[in-house]
Amino acid sequence: MIHQKHRLVITMSLLLSLASATSNAYQVKDDYAIPYLKNAKIFAQFTDELPAVINYFTAHSQEEIITFYQDKFGKPISRELKRQRLTLYFTHKDRQLRVVISQQGNKNQVDILMSK
């Protein structure tokens, strides 16, 4: 019984550390933040005011990126595929978010726009 509880505590600790190791966020205004994957190679970031933008490259797959943002913002209100770019539209709190995912070589580019 003690071993099972100990194993459960270790498992929960590992899951929590994995969750915190997979993401970061830029604070925009008040309590709004734009999350991004931990291994992101950010090449543009304009987060001082709204509309706010973050652009980055990641080795994560399109499915992993979608899951990451669905975990953060819920189910997208719509999605669109144009010129091999997938755009997900979210409403979170009182903000509009657009997440664009496009293949760039062996990585994915993620462009995020947060607006009122």
C-alpha positions in Angstrom: 0.0 0.0 0.0 2.8 2.4 0.9 4.6 1.6 -2.3 1.5 2.3 -4.4 1.1 5.7 -2.8 4.8 6.4 -3.3 4.6 5.4 -6.9 1.5 7.6 -7.4 3.3 10.6 -5.9 6.3 10.1 -8.1 4.1 9.7 -11.2 2.1 12.9 -10.4 5.4 14.8 -9.8 6.8 13.6 -13.2 3.6 14.6 -15.0 3.5 18.0 -13.4 7.2 18.6 -14.3 6.6 17.4 -17.8 3.6 19.8 -18.2 5.7 22.8 -17.0 8.6 21.7 -19.1 6.5 21.8 -22.3 5.4 25.4 -22.3 6.2 29.1 -21.6 4.2 32.2 -22.1 4.7 35.9 -22.8 2.7 38.2 -20.6 0.8 40.7 -22.7 -1.6 42.8 -20.6 -3.2 42.3 -17.3 -3.5 38.5 -16.8 -3.4 37.6 -20.5 -0.5 35.5 -21.8 0.4 34.0 -25.1 1.6 30.4 -24.4 4.2 28.8 -26.6 6.0 25.4 -26.6 9.1 25.2 -24.5 11.5 24.3 -27.4 10.3 27.3 -29.4 12.8 29.2 -31.4 11.2 32.6 -31.3 12.0 34.9 -34.3 9.5 37.7 -33.7 7.7 38.9 -30.6 5.5 42.0 -30.1 3.8 41.6 -26.8 3.8 45.1 -25.2 0.2 45.8 -26.2 -2.7 44.4 -28.1 -2.8 43.2 -30.8 0.1 41.0 -29.7 2.1 38.6 -32.0 4.6 35.8 -31.4 6.2 33.8 -34.2 8.3 30.8 -33.6 9.7 27.5 -35.1 9.3 24.2 -33.3 10.2 20.6 -34.0 6.8 19.5 -32.6 4.3 18.0 -35.1 1.2 19.8 -36.2 -0.9 17.4 -34.1 1.1 18.2 -31.0 0.8 21.9 -31.6 -3.0 21.7 -32.1 -3.3 19.6 -28.9 -1.1 22.1 -27.0 -3.3 25.1 -27.9 -6.6 23.2 -27.4 -5.4 22.3 -23.9 -4.8 26.1 -23.3 -7.8 27.6 -25.1 -10.3 24.8 -25.6 -11.8 23.7 -28.9 -11.2 26.2 -31.7 -14.3 28.1 -32.9 -13.2 27.4 -36.4 -10.3 26.2 -38.5 -9.2 26.9 -42.1 -6.6 25.4 -44.4 -5.2 27.7 -47.1 -2.0 27.3 -49.1 -0.9 24.5 -46.7 -1.3 26.7 -43.7 -3.7 25.6 -40.9 -5.3 28.5 -39.0 -7.1 27.8 -35.8 -9.4 30.5 -34.3 -10.0 30.6 -30.6 -11.9 32.9 -28.2 -10.4 32.9 -24.7 -11.6 35.1 -21.9 -12.5 38.2 -23.8 -9.7 37.9 -26.4 -9.5 36.5 -30.0 -6.6 34.3 -30.8 -5.5 33.1 -34.2 -2.9 30.3 -34.4 -1.3 29.6 -37.8 0.7 26.5 -38.3 2.8 25.9 -41.5 5.5 23.4 -42.4 8.9 25.0 -43.0 11.5 22.4 -43.9 11.6 19.8 -41.2 10.0 22.2 -38.6 6.7 23.9 -38.1 6.3 27.6 -37.9 3.7 28.9 -35.5 2.3 32.4 -35.7 0.0 33.6 -32.9 -2.0 36.8 -32.9 -4.0 37.9 -29.8 -6.4 40.8 -30.2 -9.5 42.2 -28.4 
